[in-house]
Amino acid sequence: MLARAARPAFTALAAASLPAVRTAGFHSSGAQLATLRELEQRVKSVRNIEKITKSMKMIAATKLNKAQRAMAAAKAYGEANNEVFKNSEAVAPEGGRELFIVVSSDKGLCGGIHSSVSKRAKIEFAKVSPSAGDAHSSDGPSIVVLGDKPKAQLGRAMPNNLALSFNQIGKDVPTFSDAAAIADLIFKSGLEFDKISIIYNAYISAIAFESHIMEAYSEQALRNAPSFAAYEQEEDTTKDLAEFSLANAIFAALVEGHASEINSRRNAMDNASKNAGEMIQKLSMEYNRGRQAAITNELVDIVTGASAV
């Protein structure tokens, strides 16, 4: 209990300190409001991202059915090639020249599709070239790249071995005409090879893909195959067969790689949408806590001011 004589002095001191208390509360509240506005903007931004990723997931899911049907039909081309090379016992001569064709696309936002074939190409390239790790060396087989994404990755590792590149790949389901045009340009480019290794992404399941290699052989390798004579030919069509088999192999690899890419993009967008949803929950909780803290501080300021008066 304050002494009667001291009460006037305490009342004057409380009145003098009241403006300072209110001013401090105002600055604290302003900082909290700024933080709350930032959180609110972040929540809006993440919600917009979530809408985009969900839309991209729906588009990919719609395209996937078409890509899977095309893949099932195109696999027959690759299987027919394998039967011809297997039955004819075609092999590349020892020390023969090898050509790598890396199949991917120009688009991103599809997980590790592009890095999968690029890493496989580097591994296979290192097996046949002792200077695979030297970016300034032009030793080793030539590389043909389908798609800008793997071109950028392989261009940093082995720029002197990139012989040809094609873009505008993967906009829609590839056709045999696309594959035939690519094969024709490869033959017209003058690249010398006995064996071709086509590196592409094989569709394993709805959640998995894997880099595979499909082989094709040159006209000379087919002529020298031990059992190639079993195929009766009225005219010498070996050259046409070699070109047609390369187009078949490229077509099968393009279509299966396209299906793997669409599936991977759908999964990537699904994961991105889930991550955005979790971030929205976290930011919303943080925003609500900050808002509640600001309201509590305002109430404390009011009660303190009233008590001081």
TIFI-614570 format. One record per atom (N, C-alpha, C): x, y, z; residue in three letters. Coordinates in steps of 0.001 Angstrom, whole numbers, padded with zeros to 6 digits, always signed. Atoms other than C-alpha are relative to their C-alpha. Layout:
XYZALA/...
//
This chain:
+000848-001198+000000MET/+000000+000000+000000MET/+000877+001240+000000MET/-000835-001185+000079LEU/+001522+003331-001089LEU/-000419+001003+001075LEU/+000290-001058-000972ALA/+001823+006079+001437ALA/-000806+001097-000685ALA/+000861-001018+000577ARG/-000693+008881+000951ARG/+000807+001097-000659ARG/-000816-001091+000546ALA/+002087+011413+000337ALA/+000662-000390-001307ALA/-000715+000444+001209ALA/+003693+009261-002371ALA/-000936-000215-001180ALA/+000926+000292+001086ARG/+000547+008657-004422ARG/+000004+001044-001111ARG/-000030-000995+001094PRO/+000572+012010-006333PRO/+001253-000136-000872PRO/-001244+000128+000769ALA/+004203+011470-007384ALA/-000055-001219-000924ALA/+000089+001220+000819PHE/+003519+007930-008662PHE/-000962+000203-001170PHE/+000969-000259+001063THR/+000469+009105-010591THR/+000604+000857-001104THR/-000658-000853+000987ALA/+002524+011817-012307ALA/+001014-000785-000826ALA/-000990+000832+000705LEU/+005281+009312-013189LEU/-000674-000926-001003LEU/+000727+000891+000893ALA/+002744+006880-014719ALA/-000542+000753-001208ALA/+000529-000797+001103ALA/+001178+009653-016778ALA/+001096+000391-000971ALA/-001118-000386+000868ALA/+004592+010725-018084ALA/+000495-001170-000842ALA/-000516+001176+000711SER/+005528+007180-019087SER/-001010-000589-000982SER/+001028+000570+000855LEU/+002212+006428-020837LEU/+000256+000228-001501LEU/-000260-000173+001430PRO/+003092+008057-024209PRO/+001119-000887-000521PRO/-001114+000848+000421ALA/+006367+006132-024339ALA/-000450-001435-000191ALA/+000492+001371+000110VAL/+004570+002836-023756VAL/-000818-000169-001267VAL/+000843+000091+001184ARG/+002039+003545-026482ARG/+000833+000082-001283ARG/-000860-000121+001185THR/+004786+004612-028936THR/+000738-001284-000268THR/-000707+001270+000171ALA/+006775+001424-028329ALA/-000938-001061-000529ALA/+000966+000970+000487GLY/+003637-000640-028847GLY/-000332+000226-001463GLY/+000306-000298+001387PHE/+002962+001145-032135PHE/+001092-000515-000935PHE/-001111+000462+000844HIS/+006460+000407-033561HIS/+000030-001519-000067HIS/+000005+001468-000023SER/+006279-003256-032485SER/-001135-000539-000869SER/+001141+000441+000780SER/+002840-003611-034037SER/+000256+000207-001498SER/-000305-000246+001402GLY/+004060-002043-037305GLY/+000929-001040-000581GLY/-000922+001032+000475ALA/+006924-004524-037589ALA/-000724-001329-000175ALA/+000746+001252+000094GLN/+004561-007422-036920GLN/-000932+000016-001215GLN/+000879-000085+001151LEU/+002114-006172-039553LEU/+000764-000179-001301LEU/-000831+000176+001201ALA/+004939-005967-042096ALA/+000331-001473-000211ALA/-000308+001425+000102THR/+005922-009568-041338THR/-001223-000793-000431THR/+001226+000695+000377LEU/+002303-010688-041602LEU/-000335+000216-001479LEU/+000250-000264+001424ARG/+001948-008991-044984ARG/+000940-000834-000882ARG/-000950+000820+000754GLU/+005091-010781-046214GLU/-000445-001461-000023GLU/+000477+001387-000057LEU/+003730-014134-045031LEU/-001234-000193-000880LEU/+001200+000106+000815GLU/+000413-013434-046705GLU/+000346-000039-001489GLU/-000436+000009+001398GLN/+002161-012663-050002GLN/+000656-001326-000377GLN/-000635+001297+000272ARG/+004230-015847-049738ARG/-001041-001098-000161ARG/+001070+000993+000113VAL/+001092-017914-049171VAL/-000694+000121-001356VAL/+000637-000200+001305LYS/-000498-016363-052272LYS/+000889-000508-001133LYS/-000930+000435+001054SER/+002627-017025-054351SER/+000056-001518-000085SER/-000075+001462-000011VAL/+002845-020662-053276VAL/-001307-000610-000504VAL/+001287+000495+000512ARG/-000871-021146-053978ARG/-000060+000099-001527ARG/-000044-000131+001461ASN/-000349-019828-057501ASN/+000879-001080-000624ASN/-000889+001065+000485ILE/+002549-022244-057981ILE/-000706-001344+000059ILE/+000728+001264-000147GLU/+000374-025083-056700GLU/-001036-000156-001121GLU/+000971+000072+001093LYS/-002310-024224-059266LYS/+000681-000367-001316LYS/-000726+000278+001243ILE/+000281-024278-062070ILE/+000452-001453-000055ILE/-000500+001375-000005THR/+001812-027592-061025THR/-001133-001015-000114THR/+001147+000904+000142LYS/-001610-029203-060676LYS/-000504-000026-001445LYS/+000428-000053+001405SER/-002547-028007-064164SER/+000959-000784-000891SER/-000990+000724+000796MET/+000715-029352-065594MET/-000094-001504+000234MET/+000179+001422-000288LYS/+000113-032666-063857LYS/-001188-000559-000776LYS/+001185+000461+000738MET/-003366-032939-065418MET/+000285-000104-001499MET/-000346+000037+001430ILE/-001989-032107-068872ILE/+000872-001206-000303ILE/-000883+001146+000211ALA/+000769-034711-068513ALA/-000765-001315+000098ALA/+000790+001223-000142ALA/-001721-037335-067329ALA/-000864-000241-001238ALA/+000797+000139+001219THR/-003889-036624-070382THR/+000863-000480-001165THR/-000899+000378+001099LYS/-000923-036933-072759LYS/+000571-001401+000179LYS/-000664+001275-000266LEU/+000377-040082-071064LEU/-000709-001167-000679LEU/+000738+001099+000633ASN/-002403-042350-072372ASN/+000342-000109-001482ASN/-000343-000013+001423LYS/-001666-041297-075943LYS/+001438-000471-000209LYS/-001410+000387+000123ALA/+002088-041721-075415ALA/+000191-001492+000250ALA/-000121+001432-000292GLN/+001657-045203-073927GLN/-000527-000848-001156GLN/+000521+000737+001156ARG/-000479-046357-076862ARG/+000999+000029-001156ARG/-000999-000109+001063ALA/+002125-045060-079315ALA/+001232-000842+000322ALA/-001162+000792-000403MET/+004893-046744-077325MET/-000246-001484-000237MET/+000317+001412+000208ALA/+003140-050128-077438ALA/+000072-000376-001480ALA/-000057+000280+001437ALA/+002840-049859-081225ALA/+001429+000099-000531ALA/-001351-000223+000526ALA/+006410-048598-081761ALA/+000992-001057+000450ALA/-000935+001021-000479LYS/+008059-051345-079723LYS/+000201-001108-001033LYS/-000123+001038+001022ALA/+007372-053722-082601ALA/+001124+000305-000980ALA/-001080-000380+000911TYR/+009819-051756-084752TYR/+001354-000390+000577TYR/-001272+000346-000628GLY/+012645-052172-082279GLY/+000194-001499+000122GLY/-000111+001456-000124GLU/+011867-055855-081725GLU/+000321-000645-001348GLU/-000302+000534+001329ALA/+011921-056514-085497ALA/+001471+000199-000342ALA/-001427-000251+000224ASN/+015345-054883-085710ASN/+000865-000998+000743ASN/-000806+000917-000821ASN/+016691-056981-082876ASN/-000012-001414-000568ASN/+000082+001342+000576GLU/+015458-060161-084561GLU/+000907-000136-001225GLU/-000851+000040+001193VAL/+017218-059306-087823VAL/+001473-000087+000387VAL/-001413-000011-000388PHE/+020529-058530-086126PHE/+000383-001270+000758PHE/-000279+001223-000750LYS/+020244-061532-083824LYS/+000103-001211-000915LYS/+000002+001157+000899ASN/+019390-064042-086543ASN/+001144+000035-001008ASN/-001116-000103+000949SER/+022051-062709-088902SER/+001357-000058+000699SER/-001229+000024-000807GLU/+024627-062729-086050GLU/+000922+001151-000360GLU/-000786-001186+000344ALA/+025721-059232-086952ALA/+000755+000504+001224ALA/-000847-000572-001054VAL/+028597-057860-084879VAL/+000917+001025-000646VAL/-000970-000977+000497ALA/+030934-054934-085218ALA/+001375-000649-000023ALA/-001347+000565+000029PRO/+034487-055871-086265PRO/+000831+000492+001178PRO/-000843-000375-001132GLU/+037129-055766-083573GLU/+000724+001309-000315GLU/-000598-001316+000241GLY/+038336-052213-083225GLY/-000808+000856-000941GLY/+000852-000753+000921GLY/+035424-051010-085350GLY/-000451+001325+000585GLY/+000439-001334-000401ARG/+034051-047504-085220ARG/-001429-000061+000545ARG/+001314+000007-000654GLU/+031101-046861-082932GLU/-000574+001408+000003GLU/+000721-001276-000030LEU/+028519-044096-083037LEU/-001051-000069+001104LEU/+001001-000083-001066PHE/+026408-043032-080044PHE/-001097+000974-000416PHE/+001151-000883+000193ILE/+022919-041587-080457ILE/-000720+000098+001343ILE/+000619-000236-001313VAL/+021577-040046-077243VAL/-001369+000621-000236VAL/+001380-000395+000295VAL/+017783-039700-077302VAL/-000643+000612+001241VAL/+000758-000650-001068SER/+015948-037172-075119SER/-000836+001100-000644SER/+000853-001046+000562SER/+014130-033852-075675SER/+000513+001374+000407SER/-000377-001385-000303ASP/+014219-030063-075290ASP/-000621+000513+001290ASP/+000796-000533-001106LYS/+011818-029723-072356LYS/+000554-000426+001360LYS/-000399+000297-001371GLY/+012497-029595-068631GLY/-001189-000363+000866GLY/+001045+000303-000980LEU/+010436-030103-065457LEU/-000472-001443-000109LEU/+000383+001410+000139CYS/+010533-033867-065900CYS/+000976-000907+000751CYS/-000856+000848-000831GLY/+012808-035175-063164GLY/+001380-000211-000608GLY/-001354+000308+000455GLY/+016043-036921-064088GLY/+000063-000654-001353GLY/+000050+000624+001326ILE/+015076-037925-067622ILE/+001264+000302-000805ILE/-001126-000395+000845HIS/+017846-035978-069351HIS/+001338-000443+000595HIS/-001258+000410-000628SER/+020596-036675-066831SER/+000178-001510-000040SER/-000094+001458+000058SER/+019777-040392-067003SER/+000742-000456-001253SER/-000663+000412+001243VAL/+020774-040743-070664VAL/+001383+000628-000117VAL/-001317-000642+000068SER/+023651-038273-070312SER/+001029-000774+000822SER/-000920+000779-000836LYS/+025218-040245-067463LYS/+000328-001340-000649LYS/-000246+001282+000663ARG/+024770-043513-069358ARG/+000930+000183-001198ARG/-000862-000268+001147ALA/+026384-041966-072436ALA/+001454+000192+000435ALA/-001367-000208-000502LYS/+029412-040855-070398LYS/+000642-001321+000421LYS/-000530+001302-000435ILE/+029785-044350-068911ILE/+000382-000844-001202ILE/-000285+000808+001186GLU/+029559-046089-072284GLU/+001132+000598-000828GLU/-001067-000673+000736PHE/+031819-043503-073886PHE/+001355-000301+000635PHE/-001265+000266-000695ALA/+034474-044095-071224ALA/+000501-001417-000253ALA/-000411+001383+000249LYS/+034489-047815-072034LYS/+000778-000146-001312LYS/-000633+000128+001318VAL/+035593-047230-075616VAL/+001028+001082-000275VAL/-000945-001091+000216SER/+037620-044020-075262SER/+000827+000221+001251SER/-000839-000195-001184PRO/+040604-043766-072888PRO/+000074+001444+000463PRO/-000099-001421-000355SER/+040457-039949-072942SER/-001377+000616+000202SER/+001387-000479-000141ALA/+036768-039662-072095ALA/-000117+001157+000971ALA/+000089-001074-000980GLY/+037458-037356-069166GLY/+000634+001290-000459GLY/-000669-001189+000496ASP/+039426-034855-071280ASP/-000920+000732-000971ASP/+000948-000745+000835ALA/+037061-032219-072671ALA/+000651+000577-001246ALA/-000691-000583+001151HIS/+039745-030988-075100HIS/+000414-001050-001015HIS/-000400+001073+000908SER/+040297-034368-076725SER/-001149-000330-000942SER/+000994+000401+000992SER/+038505-035383-079913SER/+000080-001489-000301SER/-000091+001442+000196ASP/+039469-039053-079602ASP/-001317-000651+000400ASP/+001185+000747-000378GLY/+036735-041635-079355GLY/-001102+000127-001033GLY/+001113+000013+000967PRO/+033414-042201-081111PRO/-000721+001330-000080PRO/+000821-001204+000164SER/+031161-039483-082451SER/-001320-000176+000741SER/+001259+000009-000753ILE/+027972-038553-080623ILE/-001025+000845-000746ILE/+001146-000714+000561VAL/+024618-037552-082106VAL/-001023+000153+001120VAL/+000895-000280-001123VAL/+022221-035892-079658VAL/-001352+000459-000534VAL/+001368-000406+000328LEU/+018444-035629-080007LEU/-000582+000721+001211LEU/+000522-000780-001120GLY/+017271-032802-077757GLY/+001030+000982+000530GLY/-000905-001042-000486ASP/+018752-029575-076398ASP/+000496-000261+001418ASP/-000397+000227-001394LYS/+018835-030716-072762LYS/+001228-000905+000113LYS/-001220+000804-000077PRO/+021292-033631-073175PRO/+001162+000620-000762PRO/-001077-000671+000729LYS/+023235-031555-075696LYS/+000759+000945+000926LYS/-000650-000920-000938ALA/+023918-028937-073010ALA/+000849-000755+001018ALA/-000740+000767-000998GLN/+025017-031609-070528GLN/+001238-000666-000596GLN/-001133+000679+000628LEU/+027235-033578-072911LEU/+000965+000991-000641LEU/-000876-001000+000598GLY/+028569-030423-074534GLY/+001063+000500+000957GLY/-001001-000422-000981ARG/+030327-029521-071304ARG/+001050-001089+000231ARG/-000906+001106-000305ALA/+031879-032971-070878ALA/+000862-000402-001192ALA/-000721+000463+001193MET/+032883-033872-074439MET/-000422+000797-001232MET/+000471-000855+001106PRO/+032297-030931-076801PRO/+000571-000383-001353PRO/-000635+000302+001285ASN/+034719-032157-079474ASN/-000533-001272-000646ASN/+000532+001243+000554ASN/+032858-035441-079946ASN/-001442+000132-000487ASN/+001373-000216+000471LEU/+029428-033942-080646LEU/+000030+000280-001498LEU/-000031-000134+001449ALA/+028966-034449-084362ALA/-001270+000637-000548ALA/+001285-000522+000466LEU/+025248-033706-084857LEU/-000929+000179+001198LEU/+001024-000160-001039SER/+022372-032442-082764SER/-001309+000406-000664SER/+001341-000297+000509PHE/+018632-032151-083345PHE/-000825+000554+001145PHE/+000910-000528-001015ASN/+016112-030026-081468ASN/-001440-000101-000495ASN/+001439+000109+000267GLN/+012341-029561-081507GLN/-000462-001452+000125GLN/+000351+001400-000235ILE/+012147-033131-080205ILE/-000913-000080+001214ILE/+000848+000250-001164GLY/+009330-034264-077911GLY/-001165+000948+000162GLY/+001175-000870-000120LYS/+006723-031586-078619LYS/-001294-000804-000019LYS/+001153+000894+000084ASP/+004292-034335-079523ASP/+000542-001421-000152ASP/-000449+001384+000170VAL/+004393-038103-079957VAL/+000807-000107-001296VAL/-000819+000092+001221PRO/+007259-038779-082424PRO/-000620-000948-001019PRO/+000500+000830+001087THR/+006402-040278-085788THR/+001163-000683-000707THR/-001049+000687+000752PHE/+008270-042639-088070PHE/+000655+000949-001005PHE/-000577-000979+000925SER/+008762-039745-090497SER/+001110+000801+000670SER/-001052-000705-000748ASP/+010718-037884-087798ASP/+001253-000856+000092ASP/-001141+000909-000158ALA/+012922-040918-087187ALA/+000708-000224-001335ALA/-000598+000216+001315ALA/+013455-041504-090921ALA/+000810+001214-000442ALA/-000735-001216+000366ALA/+014503-037870-091437ALA/+001315+000090+000776ALA/-001228-000017-000812ILE/+017013-038124-088575ILE/+001000-001018-000532ILE/-000898+001043+000524ALA/+018440-041397-089917ALA/+000600+000423-001335ALA/-000487-000432+001312ASP/+018719-039913-093409ASP/+001104+001041+000145ASP/-001020-001023-000209LEU/+020669-036898-092129LEU/+001282-000592+000581LEU/-001196+000652-000554ILE/+023005-039161-090147ILE/+000806-000667-001106ILE/-000707+000655+001097PHE/+023840-041171-093266PHE/+000604+001031-000969PHE/-000514-001018+000913LYS/+024243-038030-095388LYS/+001125+000829+000605LYS/-001027-000813-000652SER/+026528-036404-092799SER/+001412-000519-000241SER/-001320+000575+000243GLY/+029362-038746-093729GLY/+000654-000606+001229GLY/-000564+000631-001188LEU/+029856-040104-090213LEU/+000290-001471-000280LEU/-000386+001386+000245GLU/+031707-043401-090351GLU/-000224-000818+001271GLU/+000286+000854-001158PHE/+030576-046233-088090PHE/-000230-001423-000478PHE/+000339+001403+000220ASP/+030261-049991-087887ASP/-001158-000427+000889ASP/+001036+000343-000971LYS/+027955-050081-084894LYS/-000572+001290+000569LYS/+000672-001152-000598ILE/+025415-047649-083478ILE/-000625-000442+001317ILE/+000621+000239-001308SER/+024445-047568-079799SER/-000958+001151+000282SER/+001033-001015-000249ILE/+021174-045726-079222ILE/-000355-000044+001485ILE/+000237-000077-001446ILE/+020877-044608-075592ILE/-001298+000776+000228ILE/+001311-000617-000193TYR/+017311-043840-074507TYR/-000553-000430+001360TYR/+000667+000340-001259ASN/+014993-043989-071487ASN/-001113-000997-000275ASN/+001019+001038+000159ALA/+012978-047199-071336ALA/-001055+000148+001093ALA/+001127-000104-000934TYR/+009545-047115-069696TYR/-000088-001307+000788TYR/+000039+001191-000857ILE/+009610-049529-066734ILE/-001371-000152+000650ILE/+001304+000029-000668SER/+006474-048671-064758SER/-000496+001427+000154SER/+000580-001333-000181ALA/+004279-045758-063718ALA/+000869+000898+000870ALA/-000848-000805-000881ILE/+006962-044629-061259ILE/+001483-000157-000321ILE/-001419+000270+000250ALA/+010198-045752-062906ALA/+000316-000018-001486ALA/-000560+000114+001341PHE/+012288-045467-066056PHE/+001478-000347+000160PHE/-001388+000445-000081GLU/+015761-046700-066894GLU/+000664+000188-001361GLU/-000712-000190+001261SER/+018387-045909-069510SER/+000372-001358-000593SER/-000307+001233+000723HIS/+018730-048694-072084HIS/+000797+000335-001255HIS/-000749-000153+001244ILE/+020832-049257-075181ILE/-000602-000917-001056ILE/+000455+000773+001145MET/+019469-050390-078553MET/+001082+000080-001075MET/-001115+000043+000939GLU/+021999-051484-081155GLU/-000492-000088-001445GLU/+000221+000108+001442ALA/+022062-051099-084922ALA/+001374-000097-000658ALA/-001283+000258+000661TYR/+024747-051954-087479TYR/+000017+000622-001384TYR/-000184-000616+001308SER/+026149-050511-090665SER/-000240-001012-001110SER/+000178+000859+001172GLU/+025726-051874-094164GLU/+001116-001043-000076GLU/-001131+000934+000100GLN/+029199-053443-094105GLN/-000063-001066+001076GLN/+000115+000982-001067ALA/+028604-055112-090747ALA/-001055-001050-000330ALA/+001025+000960+000406LEU/+025436-056697-092130LEU/+000523-000940-001091LEU/-000542+000848+001069ARG/+027242-057938-095239ARG/+000927-001074+000560ARG/-000974+000934-000565ASN/+029915-059578-093085ASN/-000593-000915+001054ASN/+000620+000859-001009ALA/+027414-061197-090712ALA/-000039-001442-000506ALA/-000088+001399+000441PRO/+027797-065009-090810PRO/-001301-000545-000585PRO/+001272+000589+000424SER/+024092-065807-091236SER/-000849+000953-000820SER/+000797-000965+000755PHE/+023027-062780-093254PHE/-000417-000560-001355PHE/+000322+000582+001304ALA/+023061-064848-096456ALA/-001293-000804+000044ALA/+001248+000763-000107ALA/+020062-066786-095110ALA/-001202+000824-000448ALA/+001076-000862+000469TYR/+017914-063780-096002TYR/+000115+000130-001521TYR/-000051-000008+001453GLU/+017187-064279-099678GLU/-000414+001365-000524GLU/+000263-001307+000566GLN/+017309-061066-101665GLN/+000148-000075-001522GLN/-000085-000009+001460GLU/+016515-060677-105340GLU/+001014+001037-000472GLU/-000981-001026+000316GLU/+018577-057505-105420GLU/+000768+000317+001279GLU/-000799-000376-001163ASP/+021257-056125-103141ASP/-000648+001211+000671ASP/+000692-001081-000727THR/+019175-054085-100703THR/+000584+000187+001397THR/-000607-000085-001329THR/+021620-054223-097811THR/+000088+001434+000487THR/-000098-001405-000393LYS/+022146-050481-097820LYS/-001353+000525+000464LYS/+001350-000432-000379ASP/+018402-049825-097742ASP/-000420-000622+001332ASP/+000347+000673-001250LEU/+018007-052381-094963LEU/+000696+000658+001184LEU/-000740-000653-001083ALA/+020721-050691-092873ALA/-000637+001344+000356ALA/+000632-001297-000262GLU/+019075-047284-093273GLU/-001376-000177+000644GLU/+001339+000240-000548PHE/+015605-048668-092589PHE/+000074-000506+001443PHE/-000128+000521-001362SER/+016780-050549-089503SER/+000403+001097+000973SER/-000364-001120-000878LEU/+018386-047386-088098LEU/-001217+000877+000271LEU/+001219-000794-000199ALA/+015150-045447-088660ALA/-000960-000709+000953ALA/+000854+000768-000911ASN/+013218-048243-086944ASN/+000464+000141+001445ASN/-000543-000051-001354ALA/+015535-048211-083941ALA/-000177+001386+000609ALA/+000173-001365-000508ILE/+015449-044418-083609ILE/-001459+000262+000334ILE/+001429-000204-000251PHE/+011657-044432-083867PHE/-000432-000664+001309PHE/+000371+000708-001238ALA/+011269-047056-081133ALA/+000564+000711+001224ALA/-000626-000684-001133ALA/+013714-045187-078868ALA/-000675+001346+000273ALA/+000657-001300-000173LEU/+012046-041805-079482LEU/-001353-000134+000691LEU/+001357+000134-000535VAL/+008541-043023-078714VAL/+000028-000485+001451VAL/-000067+000490-001381GLU/+009491-044965-075587GLU/+000597+001063+000920GLU/-000550-001086-000800GLY/+011630-042092-074364GLY/-001018+001098+000244GLY/+001053-001012-000167HIS/+008707-039712-074948HIS/-001002-000426+001077HIS/+000927+000489-001026ALA/+006385-041900-072852ALA/+000628+000079+001383ALA/-000699-000090-001292SER/+008995-042058-070076SER/+000059+001447+000481SER/-000079-001418-000371GLU/+009353-038264-070161GLU/-001345+000522+000499GLU/+001327-000468-000419ILE/+005598-037581-069951ILE/-000356-000573+001369ILE/+000283+000622-001287ASN/+005259-040049-067088ASN/+000821+000636+001112ASN/-000859-000626-001002SER/+008208-038519-065258SER/-000460+001421+000311SER/+000499-001353-000240ARG/+006786-035018-065723ARG/-001261-000035+000864ARG/+001210+000119-000823ARG/+003451-036113-064284ARG/+000385-000247+001457ARG/-000427+000291-001368ASN/+005205-037570-061230ASN/+000685+001202+000639ASN/-000693-001168-000532ALA/+007399-034473-060841ALA/-000988+001092+000396ALA/+001001-001021-000320MET/+004393-032134-060954MET/-000874-000416+001182MET/+000752+000491-001152ASP/+002523-034346-058488ASP/+000783+000250+001287ASP/-000837-000253-001181ASN/+005437-034138-056043ASN/+000096+001492+000298ASN/-000072-001443-000209ALA/+005708-030378-056591ALA/-001299+000529+000612ALA/+001289-000436-000559SER/+001983-029949-055861SER/-000114-000383+001480SER/+000029+000431-001401LYS/+002309-031956-052645LYS/+000906+000875+000859LYS/-000921-000867-000747ASN/+005322-029909-051553ASN/-000588+001395+000187ASN/+000626-001315-000115ALA/+003440-026684-052297ALA/-001115-000024+001047ALA/+001054+000122-001004GLY/+000481-027904-050214GLY/+000557-000013+001413GLY/-000622+000036-001328GLU/+002757-028681-047267GLU/+000549+001365+000380GLU/-000530-001333-000286MET/+004414-025275-047573MET/-001118+000986+000328MET/+001135-000876-000286ILE/+001030-023548-047635ILE/-000491-000215+001429ILE/+000427+000288-001371GLN/+000023-025304-044416GLN/+000962+000605+001016GLN/-001008-000520-000926LYS/+003283-024329-042750LYS/-000052+001521+000073LYS/+000049-001458+000010LEU/+003093-020689-043854LEU/-001303+000519+000601LEU/+001283-000419-000574SER/-000603-020443-042925SER/+000024-000093+001516SER/-000107+000139-001461MET/+000141-021741-039447MET/+000874+001111+000576MET/-000876-001073-000464GLU/+002987-019251-039097GLU/-000718+001346-000054GLU/+000761-001245+000128TYR/+000720-016450-040348TYR/-001032+000128+001115TYR/+001021-000040-001055ASN/-002063-017353-037883ASN/+000621+000249+001362ASN/-000676-000241-001285ARG/+000397-017493-034997ARG/+000441+001458+000121ARG/-000427-001401-000036GLY/+001812-014093-035930GLY/-001176+000943+000184GLY/+001195-000837-000131ARG/-001678-012627-036281ARG/-000544-000038+001430ARG/+000466+000129-001371GLN/-002671-014000-032902GLN/+000932+000736+000958GLN/-000959-000711-000860ALA/+000530-012614-031366ALA/-000203+001509-000103ALA/+000231-001437+000159ALA/-000199-009171-032843ALA/-001246+000435+000759ALA/+001228-000330-000740ILE/-003727-009209-031411ILE/+000265-000007+001495ILE/-000327+000081-001428THR/-002381-010291-028023THR/+000799+001213+000442THR/-000805-001175-000353ASN/+000192-007473-028042ASN/-000865+001259+000079ASN/+000893-001148-000050GLU/-002518-004938-028853GLU/-000828-000005+001279GLU/+000784+000090-001234LEU/-004631-006203-025965LEU/+000851+000340+001220LEU/-000903-000318-001109VAL/-001616-006029-023632VAL/+000235+001494+000088VAL/-000212-001441-000007ASP/-000979-002421-024700ASP/-001217+000732+000562ASP/+001234-000644-000483ILE/-004612-001496-024060ILE/-000137-000160+001508ILE/+000137+000269-001441VAL/-004686-003178-020647VAL/+001060+000783+000782VAL/-001069-000725-000712THR/-001336-001629-019700THR/-000298+001470+000079THR/+000352-001426-000009GLY/-002472+001826-020738GLY/-001136+000309+000972GLY/+001121-000209-000909ALA/-005727+001480-018852ALA/+000428-000094+001436ALA/-000475+000157-001373SER/-003942+000264-015765SER/+000825+001192+000431SER/-000837-001149-000347ALA/-001447+003150-015953ALA/-000837+001214+000279ALA/+000865-001160-000232VAL/-004274+005682-016197VAL/-000678-000133+001366VAL/
//
